[in-house]
């Protein structure tokens, strides 16, 4: 039983080069955008979804009312 715990701790500690912190360094490949841009894009997406929801409700209410 003691060997299992040792193998798990060895597995967790190994591979330090491929951990999640590597994605947040300057050497990481990919698109580099600031946190402000990410926040602005997120808020725009939320506003777009809310607008679609509102327009859908208005369209459905007008369709039920009929001509």
PDB file with one MODEL, atoms N, CA, C and O in Angstrom:
MODEL        1
ATOM      1  N   UNK A   1       0.817  -1.196   0.000  1.00  0.00           N
ATOM      2  CA  UNK A   1       0.000   0.000   0.000  1.00  0.00           C
ATOM      3  C   UNK A   1       0.856   1.252   0.000  1.00  0.00           C
ATOM      4  O   UNK A   1       0.472   2.270  -0.577  1.00  0.00           O
ATOM      5  N   UNK A   2       2.011   1.185   0.642  1.00  0.00           N
ATOM      6  CA  UNK A   2       2.878   2.345   0.684  1.00  0.00           C
ATOM      7  C   UNK A   2       3.459   2.676  -0.671  1.00  0.00           C
ATOM      8  O   UNK A   2       3.762   3.835  -0.956  1.00  0.00           O
ATOM      9  N   UNK A   3       3.618   1.657  -1.518  1.00  0.00           N
ATOM     10  CA  UNK A   3       4.164   1.884  -2.854  1.00  0.00           C
ATOM     11  C   UNK A   3       3.211   2.671  -3.739  1.00  0.00           C
ATOM     12  O   UNK A   3       3.653   3.447  -4.586  1.00  0.00           O
ATOM     13  N   UNK A   4       1.898   2.479  -3.551  1.00  0.00           N
ATOM     14  CA  UNK A   4       0.913   3.188  -4.364  1.00  0.00           C
ATOM     15  C   UNK A   4       0.959   4.685  -4.083  1.00  0.00           C
ATOM     16  O   UNK A   4       0.893   5.498  -5.005  1.00  0.00           O
ATOM     17  N   UNK A   5       1.073   5.044  -2.815  1.00  0.00           N
ATOM     18  CA  UNK A   5       1.112   6.461  -2.465  1.00  0.00           C
ATOM     19  C   UNK A   5       2.384   7.110  -2.997  1.00  0.00           C
ATOM     20  O   UNK A   5       2.368   8.267  -3.416  1.00  0.00           O
ATOM     21  N   UNK A   6       3.480   6.365  -2.980  1.00  0.00           N
ATOM     22  CA  UNK A   6       4.736   6.899  -3.482  1.00  0.00           C
ATOM     23  C   UNK A   6       4.665   7.107  -4.989  1.00  0.00           C
ATOM     24  O   UNK A   6       5.181   8.100  -5.503  1.00  0.00           O
ATOM     25  N   UNK A   7       4.025   6.170  -5.705  1.00  0.00           N
ATOM     26  CA  UNK A   7       3.954   6.304  -7.159  1.00  0.00           C
ATOM     27  C   UNK A   7       3.045   7.461  -7.560  1.00  0.00           C
ATOM     28  O   UNK A   7       3.293   8.123  -8.567  1.00  0.00           O
ATOM     29  N   UNK A   8       2.008   7.706  -6.788  1.00  0.00           N
ATOM     30  CA  UNK A   8       1.111   8.826  -7.105  1.00  0.00           C
ATOM     31  C   UNK A   8       1.832  10.153  -6.888  1.00  0.00           C
ATOM     32  O   UNK A   8       1.736  11.048  -7.727  1.00  0.00           O
ATOM     33  N   UNK A   9       2.545  10.291  -5.785  1.00  0.00           N
ATOM     34  CA  UNK A   9       3.229  11.550  -5.534  1.00  0.00           C
ATOM     35  C   UNK A   9       4.356  11.767  -6.546  1.00  0.00           C
ATOM     36  O   UNK A   9       4.642  12.907  -6.912  1.00  0.00           O
ATOM     37  N   UNK A  10       4.995  10.691  -7.002  1.00  0.00           N
ATOM     38  CA  UNK A  10       6.027  10.822  -8.026  1.00  0.00           C
ATOM     39  C   UNK A  10       5.398  11.261  -9.341  1.00  0.00           C
ATOM     40  O   UNK A  10       5.976  12.068 -10.069  1.00  0.00           O
ATOM     41  N   UNK A  11       4.209  10.729  -9.649  1.00  0.00           N
ATOM     42  CA  UNK A  11       3.540  11.077 -10.899  1.00  0.00           C
ATOM     43  C   UNK A  11       3.113  12.537 -10.907  1.00  0.00           C
ATOM     44  O   UNK A  11       3.243  13.218 -11.924  1.00  0.00           O
ATOM     45  N   UNK A  12       2.602  13.020  -9.777  1.00  0.00           N
ATOM     46  CA  UNK A  12       2.152  14.411  -9.696  1.00  0.00           C
ATOM     47  C   UNK A  12       3.339  15.361  -9.815  1.00  0.00           C
ATOM     48  O   UNK A  12       3.234  16.403 -10.463  1.00  0.00           O
ATOM     49  N   UNK A  13       4.450  15.018  -9.206  1.00  0.00           N
ATOM     50  CA  UNK A  13       5.605  15.895  -9.223  1.00  0.00           C
ATOM     51  C   UNK A  13       6.368  15.854 -10.533  1.00  0.00           C
ATOM     52  O   UNK A  13       7.124  16.779 -10.828  1.00  0.00           O
ATOM     53  N   UNK A  14       6.194  14.813 -11.323  1.00  0.00           N
ATOM     54  CA  UNK A  14       6.949  14.707 -12.566  1.00  0.00           C
ATOM     55  C   UNK A  14       6.318  15.556 -13.651  1.00  0.00           C
ATOM     56  O   UNK A  14       5.149  15.929 -13.558  1.00  0.00           O
ATOM     57  N   UNK A  15       7.097  15.861 -14.683  1.00  0.00           N
ATOM     58  CA  UNK A  15       6.585  16.631 -15.809  1.00  0.00           C
ATOM     59  C   UNK A  15       6.372  18.091 -15.497  1.00  0.00           C
ATOM     60  O   UNK A  15       5.379  18.672 -15.933  1.00  0.00           O
ATOM     61  N   UNK A  16       7.271  18.698 -14.760  1.00  0.00           N
ATOM     62  CA  UNK A  16       7.076  20.091 -14.371  1.00  0.00           C
ATOM     63  C   UNK A  16       7.158  21.036 -15.572  1.00  0.00           C
ATOM     64  O   UNK A  16       6.718  22.182 -15.481  1.00  0.00           O
ATOM     65  N   UNK A  17       7.712  20.576 -16.688  1.00  0.00           N
ATOM     66  CA  UNK A  17       7.805  21.430 -17.871  1.00  0.00           C
ATOM     67  C   UNK A  17       6.459  21.586 -18.560  1.00  0.00           C
ATOM     68  O   UNK A  17       6.255  22.546 -19.303  1.00  0.00           O
ATOM     69  N   UNK A  18       5.550  20.670 -18.327  1.00  0.00           N
ATOM     70  CA  UNK A  18       4.264  20.717 -19.025  1.00  0.00           C
ATOM     71  C   UNK A  18       3.121  21.075 -18.080  1.00  0.00           C
ATOM     72  O   UNK A  18       2.026  20.529 -18.212  1.00  0.00           O
ATOM     73  N   UNK A  19       3.348  21.968 -17.142  1.00  0.00           N
ATOM     74  CA  UNK A  19       2.274  22.354 -16.233  1.00  0.00           C
ATOM     75  C   UNK A  19       1.499  23.546 -16.789  1.00  0.00           C
ATOM     76  O   UNK A  19       1.860  24.102 -17.827  1.00  0.00           O
ATOM     77  N   UNK A  20       0.437  23.929 -16.094  1.00  0.00           N
ATOM     78  CA  UNK A  20      -0.442  24.991 -16.588  1.00  0.00           C
ATOM     79  C   UNK A  20       0.213  26.365 -16.568  1.00  0.00           C
ATOM     80  O   UNK A  20      -0.204  27.248 -17.318  1.00  0.00           O
ATOM     81  N   UNK A  21       1.208  26.569 -15.744  1.00  0.00           N
ATOM     82  CA  UNK A  21       1.848  27.880 -15.698  1.00  0.00           C
ATOM     83  C   UNK A  21       2.550  28.218 -16.999  1.00  0.00           C
ATOM     84  O   UNK A  21       2.791  29.390 -17.286  1.00  0.00           O
ATOM     85  N   UNK A  22       2.878  27.219 -17.782  1.00  0.00           N
ATOM     86  CA  UNK A  22       3.559  27.465 -19.056  1.00  0.00           C
ATOM     87  C   UNK A  22       2.681  28.274 -20.004  1.00  0.00           C
ATOM     88  O   UNK A  22       3.205  29.022 -20.828  1.00  0.00           O
ATOM     89  N   UNK A  23       1.362  28.144 -19.909  1.00  0.00           N
ATOM     90  CA  UNK A  23       0.459  28.873 -20.793  1.00  0.00           C
ATOM     91  C   UNK A  23       0.412  30.357 -20.469  1.00  0.00           C
ATOM     92  O   UNK A  23      -0.042  31.147 -21.297  1.00  0.00           O
ATOM     93  N   UNK A  24       0.860  30.753 -19.306  1.00  0.00           N
ATOM     94  CA  UNK A  24       0.776  32.140 -18.883  1.00  0.00           C
ATOM     95  C   UNK A  24       2.118  32.865 -18.935  1.00  0.00           C
ATOM     96  O   UNK A  24       2.257  33.950 -18.371  1.00  0.00           O
ATOM     97  N   UNK A  25       3.083  32.287 -19.591  1.00  0.00           N
ATOM     98  CA  UNK A  25       4.384  32.938 -19.727  1.00  0.00           C
ATOM     99  C   UNK A  25       4.464  33.677 -21.047  1.00  0.00           C
ATOM    100  O   UNK A  25       3.595  33.515 -21.903  1.00  0.00           O
ATOM    101  N   UNK A  26       5.491  34.482 -21.220  1.00  0.00           N
ATOM    102  CA  UNK A  26       5.660  35.213 -22.474  1.00  0.00           C
ATOM    103  C   UNK A  26       6.101  34.309 -23.612  1.00  0.00           C
ATOM    104  O   UNK A  26       6.000  34.695 -24.777  1.00  0.00           O
ATOM    105  N   UNK A  27       6.583  33.126 -23.301  1.00  0.00           N
ATOM    106  CA  UNK A  27       7.036  32.204 -24.336  1.00  0.00           C
ATOM    107  C   UNK A  27       5.919  31.345 -24.891  1.00  0.00           C
ATOM    108  O   UNK A  27       6.165  30.536 -25.785  1.00  0.00           O
ATOM    109  N   UNK A  28       4.716  31.490 -24.399  1.00  0.00           N
ATOM    110  CA  UNK A  28       3.605  30.658 -24.835  1.00  0.00           C
ATOM    111  C   UNK A  28       3.179  31.063 -26.245  1.00  0.00           C
ATOM    112  O   UNK A  28       3.097  32.253 -26.550  1.00  0.00           O
ATOM    113  N   UNK A  29       2.909  30.085 -27.100  1.00  0.00           N
ATOM    114  CA  UNK A  29       2.443  30.400 -28.454  1.00  0.00           C
ATOM    115  C   UNK A  29       0.981  30.833 -28.417  1.00  0.00           C
ATOM    116  O   UNK A  29       0.258  30.524 -27.470  1.00  0.00           O
ATOM    117  N   UNK A  30       0.564  31.532 -29.425  1.00  0.00           N
ATOM    118  CA  UNK A  30      -0.845  31.896 -29.526  1.00  0.00           C
ATOM    119  C   UNK A  30      -1.066  33.391 -29.542  1.00  0.00           C
ATOM    120  O   UNK A  30      -0.124  34.183 -29.549  1.00  0.00           O
ATOM    121  N   UNK A  31      -2.320  33.750 -29.548  1.00  0.00           N
ATOM    122  CA  UNK A  31      -2.739  35.145 -29.619  1.00  0.00           C
ATOM    123  C   UNK A  31      -2.483  35.838 -28.294  1.00  0.00           C
ATOM    124  O   UNK A  31      -2.866  35.333 -27.239  1.00  0.00           O
ATOM    125  N   UNK A  32      -1.840  36.986 -28.344  1.00  0.00           N
ATOM    126  CA  UNK A  32      -1.558  37.750 -27.127  1.00  0.00           C
ATOM    127  C   UNK A  32      -2.536  38.928 -27.057  1.00  0.00           C
ATOM    128  O   UNK A  32      -2.435  39.875 -27.837  1.00  0.00           O
ATOM    129  N   UNK A  33      -3.483  38.859 -26.115  1.00  0.00           N
ATOM    130  CA  UNK A  33      -4.423  39.948 -25.911  1.00  0.00           C
ATOM    131  C   UNK A  33      -4.453  40.280 -24.422  1.00  0.00           C
ATOM    132  O   UNK A  33      -4.215  39.423 -23.571  1.00  0.00           O
ATOM    133  N   UNK A  34      -4.745  41.519 -24.136  1.00  0.00           N
ATOM    134  CA  UNK A  34      -4.734  41.966 -22.743  1.00  0.00           C
ATOM    135  C   UNK A  34      -6.007  41.532 -22.031  1.00  0.00           C
ATOM    136  O   UNK A  34      -6.991  41.152 -22.665  1.00  0.00           O
ATOM    137  N   UNK A  35      -5.975  41.595 -20.712  1.00  0.00           N
ATOM    138  CA  UNK A  35      -7.144  41.221 -19.927  1.00  0.00           C
ATOM    139  C   UNK A  35      -8.302  42.183 -20.144  1.00  0.00           C
ATOM    140  O   UNK A  35      -9.463  41.788 -20.037  1.00  0.00           O
ATOM    141  N   UNK A  36      -8.000  43.436 -20.446  1.00  0.00           N
ATOM    142  CA  UNK A  36      -9.054  44.424 -20.702  1.00  0.00           C
ATOM    143  C   UNK A  36      -9.848  44.050 -21.952  1.00  0.00           C
ATOM    144  O   UNK A  36     -11.073  44.169 -21.976  1.00  0.00           O
ATOM    145  N   UNK A  37      -9.150  43.601 -22.980  1.00  0.00           N
ATOM    146  CA  UNK A  37      -9.820  43.187 -24.219  1.00  0.00           C
ATOM    147  C   UNK A  37     -10.680  41.950 -23.965  1.00  0.00           C
ATOM    148  O   UNK A  37     -11.792  41.855 -24.484  1.00  0.00           O
ATOM    149  N   UNK A  38     -10.185  41.018 -23.184  1.00  0.00           N
ATOM    150  CA  UNK A  38     -10.960  39.814 -22.863  1.00  0.00           C
ATOM    151  C   UNK A  38     -12.219  40.187 -22.093  1.00  0.00           C
ATOM    152  O   UNK A  38     -13.294  39.650 -22.360  1.00  0.00           O
ATOM    153  N   UNK A  39     -12.094  41.095 -21.149  1.00  0.00           N
ATOM    154  CA  UNK A  39     -13.260  41.546 -20.386  1.00  0.00           C
ATOM    155  C   UNK A  39     -14.269  42.245 -21.290  1.00  0.00           C
ATOM    156  O   UNK A  39     -15.469  41.992 -21.185  1.00  0.00           O
ATOM    157  N   UNK A  40     -13.803  43.116 -22.170  1.00  0.00           N
ATOM    158  CA  UNK A  40     -14.695  43.831 -23.084  1.00  0.00           C
ATOM    159  C   UNK A  40     -15.409  42.861 -24.023  1.00  0.00           C
ATOM    160  O   UNK A  40     -16.608  42.998 -24.266  1.00  0.00           O
ATOM    161  N   UNK A  41     -14.682  41.894 -24.545  1.00  0.00           N
ATOM    162  CA  UNK A  41     -15.302  40.915 -25.443  1.00  0.00           C
ATOM    163  C   UNK A  41     -16.332  40.070 -24.701  1.00  0.00           C
ATOM    164  O   UNK A  41     -17.371  39.728 -25.265  1.00  0.00           O
ATOM    165  N   UNK A  42     -16.059  39.733 -23.454  1.00  0.00           N
ATOM    166  CA  UNK A  42     -17.006  38.951 -22.659  1.00  0.00           C
ATOM    167  C   UNK A  42     -18.282  39.738 -22.401  1.00  0.00           C
ATOM    168  O   UNK A  42     -19.385  39.202 -22.514  1.00  0.00           O
ATOM    169  N   UNK A  43     -18.128  41.014 -22.053  1.00  0.00           N
ATOM    170  CA  UNK A  43     -19.308  41.852 -21.816  1.00  0.00           C
ATOM    171  C   UNK A  43     -20.119  42.057 -23.090  1.00  0.00           C
ATOM    172  O   UNK A  43     -21.349  42.077 -23.042  1.00  0.00           O
ATOM    173  N   UNK A  44     -19.451  42.208 -24.220  1.00  0.00           N
ATOM    174  CA  UNK A  44     -20.162  42.329 -25.505  1.00  0.00           C
ATOM    175  C   UNK A  44     -20.928  41.052 -25.828  1.00  0.00           C
ATOM    176  O   UNK A  44     -22.051  41.116 -26.328  1.00  0.00           O
ATOM    177  N   UNK A  45     -20.339  39.902 -25.549  1.00  0.00           N
ATOM    178  CA  UNK A  45     -21.019  38.640 -25.793  1.00  0.00           C
ATOM    179  C   UNK A  45     -22.258  38.514 -24.910  1.00  0.00           C
ATOM    180  O   UNK A  45     -23.312  38.084 -25.377  1.00  0.00           O
ATOM    181  N   UNK A  46     -22.135  38.883 -23.649  1.00  0.00           N
ATOM    182  CA  UNK A  46     -23.277  38.821 -22.741  1.00  0.00           C
ATOM    183  C   UNK A  46     -24.381  39.764 -23.205  1.00  0.00           C
ATOM    184  O   UNK A  46     -25.558  39.405 -23.161  1.00  0.00           O
ATOM    185  N   UNK A  47     -24.017  40.962 -23.646  1.00  0.00           N
ATOM    186  CA  UNK A  47     -25.010  41.923 -24.148  1.00  0.00           C
ATOM    187  C   UNK A  47     -25.681  41.399 -25.416  1.00  0.00           C
ATOM    188  O   UNK A  47     -26.884  41.584 -25.598  1.00  0.00           O
ATOM    189  N   UNK A  48     -24.921  40.750 -26.288  1.00  0.00           N
ATOM    190  CA  UNK A  48     -25.474  40.195 -27.524  1.00  0.00           C
ATOM    191  C   UNK A  48     -26.482  39.088 -27.210  1.00  0.00           C
ATOM    192  O   UNK A  48     -27.552  39.040 -27.816  1.00  0.00           O
ATOM    193  N   UNK A  49     -26.159  38.215 -26.290  1.00  0.00           N
ATOM    194  CA  UNK A  49     -27.077  37.137 -25.922  1.00  0.00           C
ATOM    195  C   UNK A  49     -28.332  37.709 -25.264  1.00  0.00           C
ATOM    196  O   UNK A  49     -29.436  37.230 -25.524  1.00  0.00           O
ATOM    197  N   UNK A  50     -28.178  38.711 -24.428  1.00  0.00           N
ATOM    198  CA  UNK A  50     -29.342  39.342 -23.799  1.00  0.00           C
ATOM    199  C   UNK A  50     -30.222  40.022 -24.847  1.00  0.00           C
ATOM    200  O   UNK A  50     -31.448  39.964 -24.753  1.00  0.00           O
ATOM    201  N   UNK A  51     -29.611  40.664 -25.843  1.00  0.00           N
ATOM    202  CA  UNK A  51     -30.386  41.309 -26.917  1.00  0.00           C
ATOM    203  C   UNK A  51     -31.140  40.264 -27.741  1.00  0.00           C
ATOM    204  O   UNK A  51     -32.303  40.473 -28.084  1.00  0.00           O
ATOM    205  N   UNK A  52     -30.491  39.145 -28.061  1.00  0.00           N
ATOM    206  CA  UNK A  52     -31.181  38.090 -28.793  1.00  0.00           C
ATOM    207  C   UNK A  52     -32.362  37.545 -27.992  1.00  0.00           C
ATOM    208  O   UNK A  52     -33.422  37.266 -28.552  1.00  0.00           O
ATOM    209  N   UNK A  53     -32.177  37.399 -26.703  1.00  0.00           N
ATOM    210  CA  UNK A  53     -33.255  36.927 -25.839  1.00  0.00           C
ATOM    211  C   UNK A  53     -34.427  37.909 -25.857  1.00  0.00           C
ATOM    212  O   UNK A  53     -35.583  37.503 -25.969  1.00  0.00           O
ATOM    213  N   UNK A  54     -34.125  39.188 -25.747  1.00  0.00           N
ATOM    214  CA  UNK A  54     -35.171  40.212 -25.741  1.00  0.00           C
ATOM    215  C   UNK A  54     -35.898  40.272 -27.082  1.00  0.00           C
ATOM    216  O   UNK A  54     -37.127  40.323 -27.119  1.00  0.00           O
ATOM    217  N   UNK A  55     -35.147  40.266 -28.179  1.00  0.00           N
ATOM    218  CA  UNK A  55     -35.774  40.323 -29.502  1.00  0.00           C
ATOM    219  C   UNK A  55     -36.616  39.075 -29.762  1.00  0.00           C
ATOM    220  O   UNK A  55     -37.660  39.158 -30.409  1.00  0.00           O
ATOM    221  N   UNK A  56     -36.175  37.930 -29.269  1.00  0.00           N
ATOM    222  CA  UNK A  56     -36.956  36.714 -29.425  1.00  0.00           C
ATOM    223  C   UNK A  56     -38.268  36.781 -28.678  1.00  0.00           C
ATOM    224  O   UNK A  56     -39.298  36.331 -29.182  1.00  0.00           O
ATOM    225  N   UNK A  57     -38.241  37.339 -27.480  1.00  0.00           N
ATOM    226  CA  UNK A  57     -39.482  37.487 -26.708  1.00  0.00           C
ATOM    227  C   UNK A  57     -40.442  38.455 -27.395  1.00  0.00           C
ATOM    228  O   UNK A  57     -41.647  38.209 -27.439  1.00  0.00           O
ATOM    229  N   UNK A  58     -39.915  39.545 -27.927  1.00  0.00           N
ATOM    230  CA  UNK A  58     -40.767  40.520 -28.625  1.00  0.00           C
ATOM    231  C   UNK A  58     -41.359  39.900 -29.877  1.00  0.00           C
ATOM    232  O   UNK A  58     -42.541  40.090 -30.164  1.00  0.00           O
ATOM    233  N   UNK A  59     -40.548  39.159 -30.627  1.00  0.00           N
ATOM    234  CA  UNK A  59     -41.014  38.518 -31.867  1.00  0.00           C
ATOM    235  C   UNK A  59     -42.096  37.489 -31.554  1.00  0.00           C
ATOM    236  O   UNK A  59     -43.089  37.394 -32.275  1.00  0.00           O
ATOM    237  N   UNK A  60     -41.908  36.719 -30.481  1.00  0.00           N
ATOM    238  CA  UNK A  60     -42.888  35.702 -30.117  1.00  0.00           C
ATOM    239  C   UNK A  60     -44.205  36.346 -29.654  1.00  0.00           C
ATOM    240  O   UNK A  60     -45.287  35.832 -29.938  1.00  0.00           O
ATOM    241  N   UNK A  61     -44.102  37.470 -28.941  1.00  0.00           N
ATOM    242  CA  UNK A  61     -45.303  38.158 -28.479  1.00  0.00           C
ATOM    243  C   UNK A  61     -46.075  38.737 -29.658  1.00  0.00           C
ATOM    244  O   UNK A  61     -47.306  38.713 -29.659  1.00  0.00           O
ATOM    245  N   UNK A  62     -45.378  39.254 -30.654  1.00  0.00           N
ATOM    246  CA  UNK A  62     -46.059  39.807 -31.829  1.00  0.00           C
ATOM    247  C   UNK A  62     -46.678  38.694 -32.678  1.00  0.00           C
ATOM    248  O   UNK A  62     -47.736  38.885 -33.279  1.00  0.00           O
ATOM    249  N   UNK A  63     -46.019  37.533 -32.727  1.00  0.00           N
ATOM    250  CA  UNK A  63     -46.555  36.419 -33.514  1.00  0.00           C
ATOM    251  C   UNK A  63     -47.820  35.864 -32.868  1.00  0.00           C
ATOM    252  O   UNK A  63     -48.722  35.432 -33.586  1.00  0.00           O
ATOM    253  N   UNK A  64     -47.917  35.860 -31.561  1.00  0.00           N
ATOM    254  CA  UNK A  64     -49.121  35.372 -30.877  1.00  0.00           C
ATOM    255  C   UNK A  64     -50.280  36.338 -31.045  1.00  0.00           C
ATOM    256  O   UNK A  64     -51.434  35.912 -31.108  1.00  0.00           O
ATOM    257  N   UNK A  65     -49.992  37.638 -31.118  1.00  0.00           N
ATOM    258  CA  UNK A  65     -51.051  38.638 -31.227  1.00  0.00           C
ATOM    259  C   UNK A  65     -51.781  38.520 -32.565  1.00  0.00           C
ATOM    260  O   UNK A  65     -52.973  38.810 -32.662  1.00  0.00           O
ATOM    261  N   UNK A  66     -51.050  38.090 -33.589  1.00  0.00           N
ATOM    262  CA  UNK A  66     -51.671  37.939 -34.899  1.00  0.00           C
ATOM    263  C   UNK A  66     -51.829  39.259 -35.622  1.00  0.00           C
ATOM    264  O   UNK A  66     -51.483  40.320 -35.103  1.00  0.00           O
ATOM    265  N   UNK A  67     -52.362  39.171 -36.836  1.00  0.00           N
ATOM    266  CA  UNK A  67     -52.520  40.404 -37.635  1.00  0.00           C
ATOM    267  C   UNK A  67     -53.644  41.298 -37.188  1.00  0.00           C
ATOM    268  O   UNK A  67     -53.868  42.353 -37.782  1.00  0.00           O
TER     269      UNK A  67
ENDMDL
END
